[in-house]
Amino acid sequence: MSMIKIENLTFSYPGSSETVFENCSFQIDTDWKLGFVGRNGRGKTTLLRLLQGKYTYTGSIIRSVSFDYFPCPVKDPGLPTRDVLAQVCPEAQDWQILREFSLMGTAEEILWQPFETLSGGEQTRALLAAFFLHEGYFPLIDEPTNHLDKEARAQVAAYLKKKKGFILVSHDRAFLDGCVDHILSLNRATVEVQSGNFSSWMENFERQQAFEQARNDRIRKDIRRLEEAARRTSSWSDRTEASKFGNGPVDRGFVGHKAAKMMKRSRVLEARREKAVQEKAGLLKNVETAESLKLFPLVHHSETLASLAQVSPCYGETPVCSPVTFEVRRGERILLEGKNGSGKSSLLKLLAGKENAGSALTHTGTLTLASGLIVSLVPQDTSFLRGSLNRFAADQGLDETLFFAVLRKLDFERSAFTRNMEQCSAGQKKKILIARSLCQRAHLYLWDEPLNYIDIYSRTQVEQLILEFAPTMVFVEHDQAFQERIATKKIAVS
């Protein structure tokens, strides 16, 4: 057991006037299974890089361990998986990798397949197995659940629960609850370390915010009452002082003493008010706001927007999945369920008409789309996002004011509006694609893993939006809580 101590850490990116961390201090135990949470753009990945010594900072980071970061880079994905893992962890023996595969629930056959042919989930689990064979390193694991299906998430959570200590960045509520015993939270104004899983931390956080809100309301009432009392007392003092003159013979000493006493009382009330204002200023610094989002989907004249009869997406002559048959009816929210690589994304691309855009994607069976159907697509991939947000809005035909307003409601920092999109965090890039879709009026919304990298508060915002405005959707998402709240129908893809 050893401690990692961060003392008075201050950091800002070169050329930026805003600090990411300012006089930040906390400590953690290397035996803890530590879940690391916070809203997008708040500095989670930055802190992991600071721990690795990749940036210059002021303050101190005291530790007796070396850090190792996941996801691991893969130099040549065309190699067999076994050779790729040998590059990640050269000291690992085959029997050790097979042992980790067994603990992870991963088939050993993939060791002899080219790494690039594995699904995203298979690649993640294989790399994670090799990653934990690095002895003497403290693991820093950055959002491993992206592209993992529901079953794989449960397997990885069970795997991590058996490990000794790590820092894990994730926004998946069920996943965190399944494998961590402490939470490190980057709040709006503070950094907090707490024992327990994510649910217990969230319950305590919300209870604290409710307490502070109630205290804030009481103090606000006290401030109004004290201000009114101070004004009244000051007015009485002024009128009493003025009565010494022009009212015939009076005891001016007595009147002056009375006026001074009232003025003193007014100053006491003012001091109490100032103290209350200072106490109020110390409350609700960490409160997280999530404004309501809006969506105005188009209503198509047809009840059935899309019909698939024995449809199987194909690349060349190779089918991606077994044939599926289902209809997309107005008002439905259809979840495509299946393991990684089962063809869910390809089905969404067919519904979006991608096979008609010079793509290698074709299909077997019969696919019928309603005439005049307008779709809005949120793809998995964000790598094409480059350049300024203004240029992106113009190229996409978006109302720039509306687009920026939606991004602000999704807690997109104002400073990020002036950056090129390639400099944004992974979560911010995903929010750009969600905001684009929310600005597009469509009959059918096709969302492919929209919550990858998205913080928990924004996930809740999106859930509430969909439940309130009830768009017709076909979506892929592995967040269990989101699935249960949103899907009105599920289609199995294998």
C-alpha positions in Angstrom: 0.0 0.0 0.0 1.2 3.5 -0.9 -0.3 7.0 -1.3 -0.4 9.3 -4.3 -0.5 12.9 -3.0 -1.4 15.9 -5.1 -0.6 19.2 -3.4 -1.5 22.7 -4.7 -1.6 21.5 -8.2 -2.1 24.3 -10.7 -2.2 23.8 -14.5 -3.3 25.6 -17.6 -2.6 24.8 -21.2 0.0 27.0 -23.0 -1.6 30.1 -24.4 -4.8 29.7 -22.3 -5.9 32.3 -19.7 -8.1 29.7 -18.0 -6.7 27.3 -15.4 -7.8 23.6 -15.6 -6.6 23.1 -12.0 -5.8 25.7 -9.4 -4.3 24.9 -6.0 -5.8 21.4 -6.1 -5.0 19.0 -3.3 -6.0 15.5 -2.5 -4.6 12.0 -1.8 -5.5 8.5 -2.8 -4.4 5.0 -1.9 -2.9 2.7 -4.6 -5.0 -0.2 -3.3 -8.2 1.6 -4.1 -10.4 0.8 -7.1 -11.0 4.4 -7.8 -13.7 5.6 -10.1 -12.9 9.0 -11.6 -15.9 11.2 -12.6 -16.7 14.7 -13.8 -18.3 16.6 -16.6 -16.9 16.7 -20.1 -14.0 19.1 -20.5 -13.4 19.4 -16.7 -9.9 17.8 -16.9 -10.1 14.1 -16.2 -7.8 13.0 -19.0 -5.6 16.0 -18.3 -5.1 14.9 -14.8 -4.1 11.4 -15.9 -1.6 13.0 -18.2 -0.2 15.2 -15.4 0.2 12.0 -13.3 2.3 10.6 -16.2 4.5 13.7 -16.2 3.4 14.7 -19.7 2.7 18.4 -18.9 4.5 21.1 -16.9 2.7 22.2 -13.8 3.2 24.0 -10.5 2.6 22.3 -7.1 3.6 18.7 -6.4 2.6 15.1 -7.3 4.2 12.7 -4.7 4.1 9.0 -5.6 6.1 5.9 -5.2 4.6 4.1 -8.3 5.0 4.5 -12.0 1.9 5.0 -14.1 0.7 3.1 -17.1 -2.1 4.5 -19.4 -4.9 2.7 -21.1 -5.9 2.6 -24.0 -2.6 1.4 -25.3 -1.3 2.5 -28.7 -1.2 -0.2 -31.4 1.5 0.5 -34.0 0.6 -2.2 -36.5 -3.0 -3.4 -36.3 -2.5 -5.8 -39.3 -0.5 -8.1 -37.1 -2.0 -11.2 -35.4 -3.5 -10.2 -32.0 -0.8 -12.3 -30.2 1.9 -10.2 -31.7 0.1 -6.9 -31.0 -0.2 -7.9 -27.3 3.5 -8.9 -27.2 4.3 -5.3 -28.2 2.0 -4.0 -25.5 3.5 -6.2 -22.8 6.7 -7.9 -24.0 7.3 -9.7 -20.7 4.0 -11.5 -20.8 3.9 -15.3 -21.5 1.2 -16.9 -23.6 -0.2 -18.8 -20.5 -0.5 -15.5 -18.7 -2.4 -13.9 -21.5 -4.7 -16.9 -21.7 -5.3 -16.7 -18.0 -6.4 -13.0 -18.3 -8.5 -13.9 -21.3 -10.3 -16.5 -19.2 -10.9 -14.0 -16.4 -12.2 -11.5 -19.0 -14.5 -14.1 -20.8 -12.6 -13.6 -24.1 -12.2 -16.4 -26.6 -8.5 -17.5 -27.0 -9.1 -18.0 -30.8 -8.8 -14.3 -31.4 -5.0 -14.4 -30.5 -4.4 -15.8 -34.0 -6.7 -13.4 -35.9 -5.4 -10.1 -37.3 -6.0 -7.5 -34.6 -7.7 -5.1 -37.1 -10.4 -7.7 -37.9 -11.5 -7.8 -34.2 -14.5 -5.7 -33.2 -13.9 -2.6 -31.0 -15.0 -4.5 -27.9 -12.8 -7.5 -28.6 -9.8 -5.2 -29.2 -10.5 -3.4 -25.9 -10.7 -6.6 -23.9 -7.6 -8.1 -25.5 -5.5 -4.9 -24.8 -6.8 -4.6 -21.3 -5.8 -8.2 -20.5 -2.2 -7.5 -21.6 -2.3 -4.1 -19.9 -2.8 -5.7 -16.5 0.2 -7.9 -17.0 2.5 -4.9 -16.6 3.9 -5.6 -13.1 5.0 -2.6 -11.0 2.8 -0.1 -12.7 -0.3 1.7 -11.4 -3.1 1.5 -14.0 -4.8 4.6 -15.4 -7.8 3.4 -17.4 -9.5 6.1 -19.5 -13.1 5.2 -20.6 -12.7 1.6 -21.5 -16.4 1.0 -22.0 -16.8 2.9 -25.3 -17.9 0.4 -28.0 -18.3 -2.4 -25.4 -21.7 -4.2 -25.6 -23.8 -4.9 -22.5 -22.4 -8.3 -22.0 -18.8 -7.2 -22.5 -19.2 -4.3 -20.0 -20.4 -6.7 -17.4 -17.4 -9.0 -18.1 -14.9 -6.1 -17.9 -16.5 -4.8 -14.7 -16.2 -8.3 -13.1 -12.6 -8.5 -14.3 -11.7 -5.1 -12.8 -13.4 -5.9 -9.5 -10.8 -8.7 -9.1 -7.9 -6.4 -9.6 -6.0 -4.6 -6.7 -5.9 -0.9 -7.5 -6.5 1.5 -10.4 -7.9 4.8 -11.5 -10.9 4.3 -13.9 -12.5 7.1 -15.9 -16.0 6.2 -16.9 -19.5 7.7 -17.3 -21.4 4.4 -17.2 -23.3 4.3 -13.9 -23.9 0.6 -13.8 -20.3 -0.2 -14.9 -18.8 2.0 -12.1 -21.1 0.4 -9.5 -19.8 -3.0 -10.6 -16.1 -2.5 -10.0 -15.1 0.5 -7.9 -14.8 1.1 -4.1 -13.9 4.8 -4.1 -14.9 7.8 -6.2 -12.7 10.8 -7.2 -15.0 13.6 -8.4 -13.9 16.7 -10.3 -16.7 19.0 -9.2 -17.4 22.5 -10.4 -15.3 24.2 -7.7 -13.7 21.3 -5.7 -12.1 17.9 -6.0 -13.7 15.3 -3.7 -12.6 11.8 -2.7 -15.2 9.5 -1.1 -15.5 5.8 -0.2 -18.1 3.8 -1.9 -19.4 3.2 -5.5 -20.9 5.8 -7.9 -24.5 5.4 -6.7 -23.5 6.1 -3.0 -21.4 9.1 -4.1 -24.2 10.5 -6.2 -26.7 10.0 -3.4 -24.4 11.9 -1.0 -23.7 14.6 -3.5 -27.4 15.2 -4.2 -28.2 15.2 -0.5 -25.4 17.8 0.1 -26.7 20.0 -2.7 -30.3 19.8 -1.4 -29.0 20.8 2.1 -27.1 23.7 0.7 -30.1 24.8 -1.5 -32.3 24.8 1.6 -29.7 26.7 3.6 -29.3 29.1 0.7 -33.0 29.8 0.6 -33.1 30.5 4.3 -30.2 32.8 4.1 -31.7 34.7 1.2 -34.8 35.3 3.2 -32.7 36.4 6.2 -30.7 38.8 3.9 -34.0 40.4 2.7 -35.3 40.7 6.2 -32.0 42.2 7.5 -31.8 44.7 4.6 -35.4 45.8 5.3 -34.7 46.1 9.1 -31.4 48.0 8.4 -33.2 50.5 6.1 -36.0 51.0 8.6 -33.6 51.6 11.5 -31.4 53.9 9.4 -34.5 55.9 8.4 -35.7 56.1 12.0 -32.2 57.3 13.0 -32.2 60.0 10.3 -35.7 61.2 11.3 -34.9 61.2 15.0 -31.7 63.2 14.4 -33.6 65.7 12.2 -36.2 66.2 15.0 -33.6 68.0 17.2 -34.2 71.1 15.1 -37.3 73.1 14.2 -39.6 71.4 16.7 -39.4 73.9 19.6 -37.5 73.2 22.8 -36.4 69.5 22.9 -33.7 67.6 24.8 -31.2 67.5 22.0 -28.8 65.3 24.0 -31.4 62.7 24.5 -32.6 62.8 20.9 -29.0 62.6 19.6 -28.3 59.6 21.9 -31.4 57.9 20.7 -30.5 58.6 17.0 -26.9 57.2 17.6 -28.3 54.1 19.2 -30.6 53.5 16.2 -27.6 54.0 13.9 -25.5 51.6 15.9 -28.3 49.0 15.6 -28.5 49.7 11.8 -24.7 49.0 11.6 -25.1 45.7 13.6 -27.9 44.6 11.2 -25.7 45.5 8.2 -22.8 43.5 9.6 -25.1 40.5 10.1 -26.3 40.9 6.5 -22.7 40.9 5.3 -21.9 37.8 7.2 -25.0 36.1 5.8 -24.0 37.2 2.2 -20.5 35.6 2.8 -22.1 32.4 4.1 -24.4 32.3 1.1 -21.5 32.8 -1.3 -19.9 29.6 0.1 -22.9 27.5 -0.8 -23.8 25.7 -4.0 -20.4 26.1 -5.6 -20.6 22.6 -6.9 -24.2 22.5 -8.0 -24.5 21.0 -11.5 -27.0 22.6 -13.8 -28.6 20.8 -16.8 -31.0 23.0 -18.7 -33.9 21.3 -20.6 -33.2 20.6 -24.3 -35.7 20.9 -27.0 -36.4 18.9 -30.2 -39.1 19.4 -32.8 -39.2 16.3 -35.0 -41.1 16.3 -38.3 -44.2 14.2 -38.5 -44.3 12.0 -41.6 -47.6 11.3 -43.3 -46.9 7.6 -43.4 -47.4 5.4 -40.3 -44.5 3.1 -41.3 -41.2 5.0 -42.0 -39.1 2.0 -42.8 -39.6 -1.7 -43.5 -36.9 -4.4 -43.5 -37.7 -7.9 -44.7 -34.8 -10.4 -44.3 -32.3 -7.6 -44.6 -28.6 -8.3 -44.1 -26.0 -5.6 -44.6 -23.1 -6.7 -46.8 -19.6 -5.4 -47.7 -18.9 -6.8 -51.0 -20.3 -10.3 -51.0 -20.0 -10.8 -47.2 -23.1 -10.4 -45.0 -22.4 -8.6 -41.8 -25.2 -10.2 -39.8 -28.0 -12.7 -40.0 -31.1 -11.3 -41.8 -33.4 -9.2 -39.7 -37.1 -8.3 -40.3 -38.8 -5.4 -38.5 -40.7 -2.2 -39.2 -40.0 1.3 -37.9 -43.3 2.9 -37.1 -44.0 6.5 -36.2 -43.3 7.2 -32.5 -41.3 4.1 -31.9 -37.8 4.1 -30.3 -36.1 0.9 -31.4 -33.0 -0.3 -29.8 -30.7 -2.5 -31.9 -29.2 -5.1 -29.5 -26.2 -7.3 -30.2 -22.6 -8.0 -29.5 -19.8 -5.9 -30.9 -19.3 -6.4 -34.6 -22.8 -7.9 -35.1 -23.8 -5.3 -37.7 -25.8 -2.8 -35.8 -24.0 0.2 -37.2 -24.3 -1.1 -40.7 -28.1 -1.4 -40.3 -28.2 2.2 -39.2 -26.2 3.2 -42.3 -28.7 1.4 -44.5 -31.6 3.3 -42.9 -29.6 6.5 -43.4 -29.3 5.6 -47.2 -25.5 5.4 -47.0 -25.4 2.6 -49.6 -26.4 5.1 -52.2 -23.5 7.4 -51.5 -20.8 5.5 -53.3 -20.2 3.2 -50.3 -19.2 -0.4 -50.4 -22.2 -1.2 -48.2 -25.0 -3.1 -49.9 -27.7 -5.5 -48.6 -29.7 -8.6 -49.2 -33.4 -8.7 -48.6 -35.9 -5.9 -49.1 -35.5 -2.5 -47.5 -38.2 0.1 -48.0 -38.0 3.7 -46.8 -41.0 6.0 -46.8 -41.1 8.6 -49.6 -39.6 11.9 -48.7 -38.1 10.5 -45.5 -35.7 12.9 -43.7 -33.2 11.3 -41.3 -30.7 12.7 -38.8 -27.7 10.6 -38.0 -25.3 10.7 -35.0 -22.4 8.4 -36.1 -20.0 6.6 -33.7 -16.9 8.1 -35.3 -15.9 11.7 -34.5 -12.5 11.7 -36.2 -13.9 13.8 -39.2 -14.6 16.8 -36.9 -12.0 19.4 -37.9 -11.8 23.1 -38.1 -13.9 25.7 -36.3 -17.5 25.3 -35.0 -18.6 28.3 -37.1 -17.4 26.6 -40.3 -19.0 23.3 -39.2 -22.3 25.0 -38.6 -22.2 26.7 -42.0 -21.2 23.5 -43.8 -24.0 21.5 -42.1 -26.6 24.2 -42.9 -27.3 24.8 -39.2 -28.6 27.9 -37.5 -25.4 29.0 -35.7 -27.2 30.7 -32.8 -29.3 27.7 -32.1 -26.4 25.3 -32.5 -24.3 27.2 -30.0 -27.2 27.6 -27.6 -27.7 23.8 -27.6 -24.0 23.2 -27.0 -24.1 25.6 -24.0 -27.1 23.7 -22.6 -24.9 20.6 -22.9 -22.4 22.3 -20.7 -20.0 23.1 -23.5 -17.5 25.5 -22.1 -17.5 29.0 -23.7 -13.7 28.8 -24.1 -14.2 25.7 -26.3 -16.2 27.7 -28.9 -13.0 29.3 -30.1 -11.0 26.1 -30.4 -10.7 23.9 -33.5 -12.8 20.8 -33.0 -9.8 18.5 -33.1 -8.6 20.2 -29.9 -11.9 19.3 -28.1 -12.2 16.4 -25.7 -13.8 13.2 -26.9 -17.0 14.0 -24.9 -17.1 17.5 -26.4 -16.9 16.1 -29.9 -19.8 13.7 -29.3 -21.8 16.7 -28.0 -21.1 18.5 -31.2 -22.7 15.6 -33.1 -25.7 15.4 -30.7 -26.2 19.2 -31.0 -26.1 19.0 -34.8 -28.8 16.3 -34.7 -31.0 18.3 -32.3 -30.8 21.3 -34.7 -32.0 19.1 -37.6 -35.7 18.6 -38.1 -36.2 15.0 -39.2 -38.8 12.3 -39.4 -36.3 9.6 -38.1 -33.3 10.0 -35.8 -30.6 7.4 -36.1 -28.1 7.5 -33.2 -25.1 5.2 -33.1 -23.8 5.0 -29.5 -24.5 8.6 -28.8 -23.4 8.4 -25.2 -19.8 7.4 -25.7 -17.6 9.8 -23.6 -20.7 11.8 -22.5 -20.9 12.8 -18.9 -23.7 11.6 -16.7 -25.6 14.9 -16.4 -25.7 15.3 -20.1 -26.9 11.6 -20.5 -29.8 12.5 -18.2 -30.6 15.6 -20.3 -30.7 13.6 -23.4 -33.0 11.0 -21.7 -35.4 13.6 -20.6 -35.4 15.3 -24.1 -36.3 12.0 -25.8 -39.1 11.2 -23.3 -40.6 14.6 -23.6 -40.5 15.1 -27.4 -40.9 11.4 -28.4 -39.0 11.4 -31.7 -39.0 8.3 -33.9 -35.7 6.7 -33.3 -33.5 3.7 -34.2 -30.5 3.6 -31.9 -27.5 1.6 -30.6 -26.5 2.3 -27.0 -24.9 0.0 -24.4 -25.7 2.2 -21.4 -28.1 -0.1 -19.5 -29.9 2.8 -17.7 -30.5 4.6 -21.0 -31.8 1.4 -22.7 -34.3 0.8 -20.0 -35.7 4.3 -20.0 -35.7 5.0 -23.7 -36.4 1.9 -25.8 -40.0 1.1 -26.7 -38.9 -2.0 -28.8 -35.8 -4.1 -29.1 -34.4 -5.9 -32.1 -31.8 -8.6 -31.7 -28.9 -8.5 -34.2 -26.6 -11.5 -34.4 
